[in-house]
Amino acid sequence: MNKVPPNIHFTQNVNQQLQSCLKLFNPDKIAILVDENTLIHCLPKLPSLKGMPLIQINSGEKNKNIETCQIIWQKLTDFKFTRKSLLVNLGGGVIGDMGGFVAATFKRGIHFINIPTTLLSQVDASIGGKLGIDFNEFKNHIGVFKDPDAIIICDDFLSTLPHRQLKSGFAEIIKHGLIYDLAYWKHIQMNLFSEIKDWQEFIKKSVLVKADVVKKDPYESGLRKILNFGHTLGHSIESWYLDTGKDLLHGEAIAAGMIMEAKLALDLGLIEKGYFEQLVSYIDQVFDRVMVFPTFNKIKALLGQDKKNKGSTVMFSLINGPGSCLFDIEVSDAQIADAIDFYLDSGSHK
Ligand SMILES: NC(=O)c1ccc[n+]([C@@H]2O[C@H](COP(=O)([O-])OP(=O)(O)OC[C@H]3O[C@@H](n4cnc5c(N)ncnc54)[C@H](O)[C@@H]3O)[C@@H](O)[C@H]2O)c1
């Protein structure tokens, strides 16, 4: 496994680390993007930003859209931001994805630093330079690839994160073990989610997995697609929840997606039954099954917009053994329907 990329900083002193990054980039202006929760819980940990212009948006996936971008672009215009200016994105994956997208497109690109404050954004969303927003009901439909100038990761932020949000982030940790790193998967299995108090080791390990995959395939022409395990069906469910105004977190959708896509892997003969049962029982022990579910036709329609599709063919990334994953796997409608039935008919639903 590679070393941590130079723009990623793990720290216990987020304020000091930010100061040294700002000194290095020497921007002519700085603004901070927050939502109502990171304003209260996270901004006070950065006293060096005191008095700097703030842009506050409403939290949540439903606000990761073009209307919110317009508000942010307008603020940057009001602040007279130039190409030498810098935006600090302080928040979870929504702030990081959207703030990064706004920064990457404003005047063809200004500097930005992401300070991820949720487990999900520390272990996954902040790494790899995928920036973007949702469009209508389609997840991350509009976006660009661009790495932040710096990513500052401090697990101290997690102390105020709601339990449900922490668990949502754990879904991506499970994914990293399943797709890429057998030793990591074994380590994850030895831990009960409810008993994990120290997240540092998990964050570092997950960042290394993601950074390693991204380094080998930055623009997702091949290997990087494995990071989408659980996300093909998972994103469809998340999109449907978004469209219908129902409440489901990203990691909760991905946990459901991983069970269904593991079933596809089993049915295609890619994994053994014992391994399948082991991973499903581990995910079930952490996550309740999602009960309110889109119809098969709706799922198929949403899959039609998946970014991994080749023409009209939906392509899956499927595990093919512990710590290993394949990509560009074609699956029939009947197999998808079977995987959904398995998910709905087994396990305990909320
Ligand atoms: N770019 C990528 O590669 C990538 C990868 C995975 C997920 N994502 C995206 O990430 C998003 C999900 O990210 P998320 O789970 O961080 O959600 P989020 O950004 O919506 O944050 C979750 C909630 O926690 C609050 N919050 C954040 N930090 C807090 C803190 N320290 N204390 C208290 N509350 C806090 C937020 O205000 C929000 O209400 C999705 O849009 C998903 O598509 C992107």
Ligand as a Chemical Component Dictionary entry (heavy atoms), coordinates in Angstrom:
data_LIG
# 
_chem_comp.id                   LIG 
_chem_comp.type                 NON-POLYMER 
_chem_comp.pdbx_formal_charge   0 
_chem_comp.three_letter_code    LIG 
# 
loop_
_chem_comp_atom.comp_id 
_chem_comp_atom.atom_id 
_chem_comp_atom.alt_atom_id 
_chem_comp_atom.type_symbol 
_chem_comp_atom.charge 
_chem_comp_atom.model_Cartn_x 
_chem_comp_atom.model_Cartn_y 
_chem_comp_atom.model_Cartn_z 
_chem_comp_atom.pdbx_ordinal 
LIG N1  N1  N 0  -16.802 12.523 -3.276 1  
LIG C1  C1  C 0  -16.792 11.262 -2.923 2  
LIG O1  O1  O 0  -15.894 10.500 -3.320 3  
LIG C2  C2  C 0  -17.860 10.727 -2.016 4  
LIG C3  C3  C 0  -17.723 9.451  -1.444 5  
LIG C4  C4  C 0  -18.703 9.018  -0.560 6  
LIG C5  C5  C 0  -19.798 9.835  -0.273 7  
LIG N2  N2  N 1  -19.898 11.059 -0.862 8  
LIG C6  C6  C 0  -21.030 11.955 -0.572 9  
LIG O2  O2  O 0  -20.964 12.347 0.795  10 
LIG C7  C7  C 0  -22.275 12.732 1.201  11 
LIG C8  C8  C 0  -22.548 12.181 2.568  12 
LIG O3  O3  O 0  -21.627 12.733 3.463  13 
LIG P1  P1  P 0  -21.907 12.780 5.050  14 
LIG O4  O4  O 0  -22.373 11.463 5.490  15 
LIG O5  O5  O -1 -20.721 13.376 5.649  16 
LIG O6  O6  O 0  -23.199 13.722 5.144  17 
LIG P2  P2  P 0  -23.431 15.268 5.478  18 
LIG O7  O7  O 0  -22.412 16.119 4.864  19 
LIG O8  O8  O 0  -24.862 15.511 5.130  20 
LIG O9  O9  O 0  -23.254 15.340 7.078  21 
LIG C9  C9  C 0  -24.140 14.620 7.885  22 
LIG C10 C10 C 0  -24.764 15.512 8.970  23 
LIG O10 O10 O 0  -23.828 15.682 10.031 24 
LIG C11 C11 C 0  -23.710 17.080 10.356 25 
LIG N3  N3  N 0  -22.357 17.254 10.853 26 
LIG C12 C12 C 0  -21.213 17.266 10.139 27 
LIG N4  N4  N 0  -20.151 17.272 10.939 28 
LIG C13 C13 C 0  -20.619 17.300 12.203 29 
LIG C14 C14 C 0  -19.997 17.286 13.477 30 
LIG N5  N5  N 0  -18.671 17.196 13.599 31 
LIG N6  N6  N 0  -20.780 17.332 14.569 32 
LIG C15 C15 C 0  -22.134 17.361 14.448 33 
LIG N7  N7  N 0  -22.778 17.333 13.274 34 
LIG C16 C16 C 0  -22.030 17.302 12.163 35 
LIG C17 C17 C 0  -24.059 17.792 9.075  36 
LIG O11 O11 O 0  -24.498 19.105 9.317  37 
LIG C18 C18 C 0  -25.177 16.903 8.525  38 
LIG O12 O12 O 0  -26.390 17.228 9.143  39 
LIG C19 C19 C 0  -23.233 12.241 0.142  40 
LIG O13 O13 O 0  -23.663 13.328 -0.624 41 
LIG C20 C20 C 0  -22.382 11.315 -0.705 42 
LIG O14 O14 O 0  -22.823 11.257 -2.042 43 
LIG C21 C21 C 0  -18.949 11.520 -1.720 44 
# 
loop_
_chem_comp_bond.comp_id 
_chem_comp_bond.atom_id_1 
_chem_comp_bond.atom_id_2 
_chem_comp_bond.value_order 
_chem_comp_bond.pdbx_ordinal 
LIG N1  C1  SING 1  
LIG C1  O1  DOUB 2  
LIG C1  C2  SING 3  
LIG C2  C3  SING 4  
LIG C2  C21 DOUB 5  
LIG C3  C4  DOUB 6  
LIG C4  C5  SING 7  
LIG C5  N2  DOUB 8  
LIG N2  C6  SING 9  
LIG N2  C21 SING 10 
LIG C6  O2  SING 11 
LIG C6  C20 SING 12 
LIG O2  C7  SING 13 
LIG C7  C8  SING 14 
LIG C7  C19 SING 15 
LIG C8  O3  SING 16 
LIG O3  P1  SING 17 
LIG P1  O4  DOUB 18 
LIG P1  O5  SING 19 
LIG P1  O6  SING 20 
LIG O6  P2  SING 21 
LIG P2  O7  DOUB 22 
LIG P2  O8  SING 23 
LIG P2  O9  SING 24 
LIG O9  C9  SING 25 
LIG C9  C10 SING 26 
LIG C10 O10 SING 27 
LIG C10 C18 SING 28 
LIG O10 C11 SING 29 
LIG C11 N3  SING 30 
LIG C11 C17 SING 31 
LIG N3  C12 SING 32 
LIG N3  C16 SING 33 
LIG C12 N4  DOUB 34 
LIG N4  C13 SING 35 
LIG C13 C14 SING 36 
LIG C13 C16 DOUB 37 
LIG C14 N5  SING 38 
LIG C14 N6  DOUB 39 
LIG N6  C15 SING 40 
LIG C15 N7  DOUB 41 
LIG N7  C16 SING 42 
LIG C17 O11 SING 43 
LIG C17 C18 SING 44 
LIG C18 O12 SING 45 
LIG C19 O13 SING 46 
LIG C19 C20 SING 47 
LIG C20 O14 SING 48 
# 
